[in-house]
Amino acid sequence: RASSLTGRMSRLGNTSTTGGTLTGIGLGSGSINVSGRIYVSGHLGAAATGLFNINTTGTVASGNDLNIGAANGTGTVNLDAGTVTVGGWLSVGRDENGNSGTGNWNQSGGSVHVAGNTVLGLPGTHGNFNMTGGTHLTDGEFWVGTDVFTDANTVRHPSVGVANVSGGTVTMNNWLAVGRNGAVGTLTVSGN
């Protein structure tokens, strides 16, 4: 089963006040628990634009994958505070039925735990990861750009993954790949 935040904006926080660096909304206490997958933009070939702002003392839990920017869509997650747990993969830019997508993950705080892999840019997609604070733990592998999609006309479309980490901590319990299997990957680590 999949839950979709396709073509709309979802905010988990206090929208009656301003606050969060990325979200612009105040700190709330709500939670979202989904037993299957969560899609932020695009699913099954239906292109859309999705925005998911998280600034909460609560949790966002996906029992399976969290997919951002799939099926020709553009998806963005902004995390200021909260706990995000992903039971499968975190895919930022996901190919879906041969369709490209653009995913954006922006994190200034909070904590993220991914049971599978964190992937920025699956074949033919763009994945952007910007982290200025918080923690991101991946039990599996962390890929910054992976693989190439070849269309019906034999035109190759490499994935593009970009990761900028200027604050916070990213931990992976397996390996890191930047520009894997013909993809384009860029990883920049900066800050104090």
Buried (B, 14 or more C-beta within 10 A) or exposed (E): EBBBBBEEEBBBBBBEEEBBBBBBBBBBEBBBEBEBBBBBBBBEEBBBBBBBBBBBBBBBBBBBBBBBBBBBBBBBBBBBBBBBBBBBBBBBBBBBEEBBBBBBBBBBBBBBBBBBBBBBBBBBBBBBBBBBBBBBBBBBBBBBBBBBBEEEEEEEBBBBBBBBBEBBEBEBEEEBBBBBEEBBBBBEEEEE
